[in-house]
């Protein structure tokens, strides 16, 4: 059940990544230059209060992590972030295949 949940979240993340990539491609064609949407801009557009709450949490607990780590992550194009998240979630939810043991043991 948990593996199914990870694979479902991976599929949703991949779908979101494809949607964002198509939006960025459309805008890039219209502007005649590559202009991807950064993750931070997308997050601030849809949920600004949660972004400021996360910033307050990071600066209060571990302020040294906000500037180098989170600001770098927020500058990554959103479609790349969600594609990487989909890959990570799928890897977590992947069912390992049993190895095929075709060798004779004990001879």
C-alpha positions, 0 to 999 in steps of 0.5 A: 500500500505504501509503495502504491502511494509513492508511485501515485505521488510520482505519477502526479509529480511527473504529470505536473512536470510535463504540464509545467514544461509545456507551459514553459515551452509555450512561453519560450516560443512566444518570447523567442528565448528560454524562460523557465518558471523558477520554483520559487516564483511558482510557489509564491504565485500559488501559496505565498503564505506557506513560502513565508512561513517556511522562510520564518521556520528556516531563519528561526531554526537554521538560518544558515540553511535558508540562504545557500540551500533553499534559495538555490532550490527556489531558483531551479526551474519548476519542471526540473524539480518536479521531474526529479521529485517524480524520479525519487518517489518512483525509486522509493516505491519501486518493487525490486525484481527477484534475481533469477538464479539459474546457476546450479548450487552445490555441484 
